[in-house]
Amino acid sequence: MLGGLWFRSFLGMSVDWLRGKVEVNQETIQRLLEENDQLIRCIVEYQNKGGANECVQCQLMLHRNLIYLATIADASPTSTSKAME
């Protein structure tokens, strides 16, 4: 799980949505949630192994994803109506 290859595989999608190249749909949201799950696992693993620099990189990616997902949720007209029901 540890290593540069992992970062390259996940940076692909993250960088694409930052550039606005990813359509926001249920599949995109699911992929980001799965990426967040993997990031959390890596953060724990890096913390246990003393990988402070790698841990911070994962935390920054997780933070960026969470902000993006929150922005999507705030902009979604259905999120407000579902919360009211």
One Martini backbone bead per residue (centre of mass of N, CA, C, O) as a GRO file, in nm:
protein
   85
    1MET     BB    1   0.055   0.064  -0.018
    2LEU     BB    2   0.314   0.189  -0.015
    3GLY     BB    3   0.402   0.459  -0.221
    4GLY     BB    4   0.421   0.622  -0.529
    5LEU     BB    5   0.216   0.457  -0.692
    6TRP     BB    6  -0.030   0.528  -0.528
    7PHE     BB    7  -0.032   0.831  -0.583
    8ARG     BB    8  -0.059   0.816  -0.892
    9SER     BB    9  -0.334   0.667  -0.900
   10PHE     BB   10  -0.493   0.901  -0.735
   11LEU     BB   11  -0.411   1.166  -0.883
   12GLY     BB   12  -0.564   1.141  -1.143
   13MET     BB   13  -0.851   1.213  -1.044
   14SER     BB   14  -0.795   1.462  -0.870
   15VAL     BB   15  -0.679   1.637  -1.096
   16ASP     BB   16  -0.922   1.627  -1.287
   17TRP     BB   17  -1.130   1.767  -1.096
   18LEU     BB   18  -0.965   2.027  -1.060
   19ARG     BB   19  -0.988   2.081  -1.387
   20GLY     BB   20  -1.290   1.990  -1.478
   21LYS     BB   21  -1.292   1.672  -1.615
   22VAL     BB   22  -1.518   1.581  -1.415
   23GLU     BB   23  -1.812   1.445  -1.377
   24VAL     BB   24  -2.086   1.505  -1.175
   25ASN     BB   25  -2.161   1.200  -1.013
   26GLN     BB   26  -2.212   0.911  -0.855
   27GLU     BB   27  -1.943   0.784  -0.946
   28THR     BB   28  -1.754   1.009  -0.855
   29ILE     BB   29  -1.835   1.008  -0.560
   30GLN     BB   30  -1.762   0.712  -0.505
   31ARG     BB   31  -1.461   0.738  -0.579
   32LEU     BB   32  -1.397   0.947  -0.358
   33LEU     BB   33  -1.482   0.770  -0.117
   34GLU     BB   34  -1.277   0.546  -0.177
   35GLU     BB   35  -1.030   0.725  -0.162
   36ASN     BB   36  -1.072   0.812   0.131
   37ASP     BB   37  -1.045   0.534   0.253
   38GLN     BB   38  -0.753   0.492   0.154
   39LEU     BB   39  -0.630   0.740   0.288
   40ILE     BB   40  -0.690   0.661   0.580
   41ARG     BB   41  -0.527   0.401   0.576
   42CYS     BB   42  -0.256   0.540   0.506
   43ILE     BB   43  -0.235   0.726   0.743
   44VAL     BB   44  -0.219   0.506   0.955
   45GLU     BB   45   0.027   0.362   0.839
   46TYR     BB   46   0.222   0.602   0.845
   47GLN     BB   47   0.202   0.655   1.147
   48ASN     BB   48   0.307   0.369   1.235
   49LYS     BB   49   0.590   0.421   1.049
   50GLY     BB   50   0.681   0.738   1.043
   51GLY     BB   51   0.540   0.889   0.781
   52ALA     BB   52   0.502   1.214   0.774
   53ASN     BB   53   0.507   1.314   0.479
   54GLU     BB   54   0.298   1.110   0.367
   55CYS     BB   55   0.072   1.181   0.561
   56VAL     BB   56   0.035   1.474   0.471
   57GLN     BB   57  -0.038   1.416   0.179
   58CYS     BB   58  -0.295   1.257   0.247
   59GLN     BB   59  -0.437   1.478   0.410
   60LEU     BB   60  -0.457   1.681   0.178
   61MET     BB   61  -0.625   1.503  -0.010
   62LEU     BB   62  -0.860   1.459   0.182
   63HIS     BB   63  -0.935   1.753   0.223
   64ARG     BB   64  -0.994   1.816  -0.073
   65ASN     BB   65  -1.220   1.605  -0.107
   66LEU     BB   66  -1.409   1.710   0.118
   67ILE     BB   67  -1.451   1.989   0.000
   68TYR     BB   68  -1.567   1.898  -0.268
   69LEU     BB   69  -1.808   1.736  -0.152
   70ALA     BB   70  -1.931   1.977   0.000
   71THR     BB   71  -1.978   2.151  -0.249
   72ILE     BB   72  -2.169   1.961  -0.389
   73ALA     BB   73  -2.381   1.948  -0.162
   74ASP     BB   74  -2.441   2.256  -0.153
   75ALA     BB   75  -2.523   2.268  -0.475
   76SER     BB   76  -2.747   2.071  -0.424
   77PRO     BB   77  -3.090   2.073  -0.456
   78THR     BB   78  -3.153   1.788  -0.316
   79SER     BB   79  -3.022   1.815  -0.033
   80THR     BB   80  -3.235   2.004   0.093
   81SER     BB   81  -3.497   1.838   0.046
   82LYS     BB   82  -3.402   1.579   0.196
   83ALA     BB   83  -3.348   1.716   0.477
   84MET     BB   84  -3.658   1.808   0.517
   85GLU     BB   85  -3.798   1.507   0.523
   0.00000   0.00000   0.00000
